[in-house]
Amino acid sequence: MKSHRRTTALALLAVAAALVAAALTAYLWGGSDGGLVVLGQVRGHVVTMGWVTLAALIGAVLLGARKPATRLALGLPVTILGVMVMSLATLLALLDGGQEQTRSLKAPGREDRRLVVEEGSAMIDPLWYVYVHQGSWPRERRWAVGHFNGDATDNELREAVWTGPDRIRLTTSGGVVHEVTVGPGGRPDRTVSAGW
């Protein structure tokens, strides 16, 4: 029975370590400056991964420690500190509002390139994020093309379209037009920012 508890405790520690490694990998290589899209998707679940990691650590302590006093001495601080940290992370994630994909347009004549528009919010202000995705899963990469904050009505994103296989036009509600050129690897020549 003791060896089964130890084996389960080690398995839970391995799960916790794998989740931490996945979260770190997602933050290092899943951004919007040429990061892998699949790792960016993992980034979107980091709070959930944190709660599962905390549960795995608490389970490992409860199953792995032999004496009840050791379980209490290790488990109580891990639980209290972990719940505090994860509660704060959850609150920050809820306030951030997240981003939701609203449009995806293939580049003309290019099956490997897409223009992706995501919408989010900062409290009450609408936000728009425009990205170029290049490649196919699992090696699809992402680059930021534009960020628009609708706090001022002139900065709302009204149009994001391809004007060619390597040209993007972004138009704001104030009528400002931004032209962006996309390089052979998918990287845009600039990132447009309006209302930030």
Salt bridges, closest charged atoms under 4 A:
ASP33 OD1 - ARG187 NH1 3.21
GLU111 OE1 - LYS106 NZ 3.03
ASP112 OD1 - ARG110 NE 2.94
GLU118 OE2 - ARG142 NH2 2.72
GLU140 OE2 - ARG114 NH2 2.73
GLU140 OE2 - HIS133 ND1 3.17
GLU156 OE1 - ARG158 NH2 2.93
GLU159 OE1 - ARG169 NE 3.17
GLU179 OE1 - ARG167 NH2 3.50
